[in-house]
Amino acid sequence: MADKPKKTTSKRKPAAHYEPPVYFLSLAVDRVLCFKDKQVLDLTDSNDNPAQWTVILGDNGVGKTTLLHSEIDNRSTKTS
């Protein structure tokens, strides 16, 4: 009697819908109270490619979350 190979069962969950990463070349905010005047953040490297890493640091209340929410709101209005 030949040994049959065991059937393996994967414990991996099925892959969720894949969305490719989003890269920004710059972020601009205008008319946002905590930033006062128009602010533009350049997010490119020295070759004008999207920076591999971007870190937004700041004290509490300086607008880190506001900046990210503004960009999310901006993207959702452009795609709908």
C-alpha positions in Angstrom: 0.0 0.0 0.0 1.6 3.2 -1.2 1.7 6.2 1.2 -0.5 8.9 -0.2 0.7 12.5 0.3 -1.2 14.4 3.0 -3.6 17.0 1.8 -2.5 20.2 3.3 -5.0 22.8 4.4 -4.1 26.4 4.4 -4.9 28.5 7.4 -4.5 31.6 5.3 -7.5 33.9 4.9 -8.5 34.6 1.3 -6.9 37.8 0.1 -9.0 40.9 0.5 -9.6 43.2 -2.4 -6.2 44.5 -3.4 -5.7 48.2 -3.8 -2.3 49.4 -5.0 -0.5 51.9 -2.8 -1.0 55.6 -3.3 1.9 57.9 -3.7 1.7 61.7 -3.4 4.2 64.1 -5.0 2.9 67.0 -2.8 0.2 67.9 -0.3 -1.3 71.3 -0.3 -3.8 72.8 2.1 -5.4 76.2 1.9 -8.0 77.8 4.2 -7.3 75.4 7.1 -7.3 77.2 10.4 -4.3 75.5 12.0 -2.1 76.1 8.9 -3.1 79.8 8.4 -1.8 80.5 4.9 -1.5 78.0 2.1 1.0 75.3 2.9 2.5 72.9 0.3 4.6 69.9 1.4 7.0 68.5 -1.3 7.0 64.7 -1.0 9.5 64.0 -3.7 13.1 62.8 -3.6 16.0 64.6 -5.4 14.9 63.0 -8.7 11.3 64.2 -8.4 10.0 60.7 -7.7 7.7 60.0 -4.8 9.7 59.8 -1.6 10.0 56.3 -0.3 9.1 57.4 3.2 7.3 60.4 4.6 7.0 61.0 8.3 4.7 63.7 9.7 5.8 64.7 13.2 4.5 67.5 15.4 3.3 68.4 18.9 -0.4 67.7 19.8 -2.7 70.1 18.2 -0.5 71.3 15.3 -2.6 69.7 12.5 -1.1 66.3 11.6 -4.5 64.6 11.6 -6.2 67.6 9.9 -3.6 67.4 7.1 -4.4 63.7 6.5 -8.1 64.2 6.8 -7.9 67.1 4.3 -6.2 64.8 1.8 -8.6 62.0 2.3 -11.6 64.4 1.8 -9.9 65.8 -1.3 -9.4 62.3 -2.8 -12.9 61.2 -2.1 -14.4 64.3 -3.8 -12.2 63.7 -6.9 -13.1 60.0 -7.3 -16.8 60.3 -6.8 
